[in-house]
């Protein structure tokens, strides 16, 4: 079994994607090791501020206002490019809970705050497979289920 894999795509601003983990491989869970976003249009040509979040819950975590107290929040990322050099340079941070064992589907949400013409957001997630033993799979499934059922 390949231990690492990548999911990536492009999502229109304000929409979500389901990252499907249901039924992948019994006896395994997955950890996110990388989460990044990138503009899809006019890179370097205008001010942009994009955000994204990945949530293991029934309801997405708002990428514009992430709450780190939400235990289902797995990752959040920001891409910011000001129009003027006076305001700094490009910012591209991400925060990942790389200890969260993923066994069920995730919600990826993106937003481009550019007024009037928000652009789609490119995103990429890297995951690694973790072999689970004994009751670990049941425990990981139960934990994600209880988060999703809140």
Secondary structure as GFF3:
##gff-version 3
##sequence-region A 1 150
A	DSSP	beta_strand	4	11	.	.	.	ID=ss1
A	DSSP	beta_strand	16	19	.	.	.	ID=ss2
A	DSSP	beta_strand	28	39	.	.	.	ID=ss3
A	DSSP	beta_strand	48	55	.	.	.	ID=ss4
A	DSSP	three_ten_helix	63	65	.	.	.	ID=ss5
A	DSSP	beta_strand	73	81	.	.	.	ID=ss6
A	DSSP	three_ten_helix	85	87	.	.	.	ID=ss7
A	DSSP	beta_strand	94	96	.	.	.	ID=ss8
A	DSSP	beta_strand	106	112	.	.	.	ID=ss9
A	DSSP	beta_strand	121	131	.	.	.	ID=ss10
A	DSSP	alpha_helix	136	148	.	.	.	ID=ss11
###
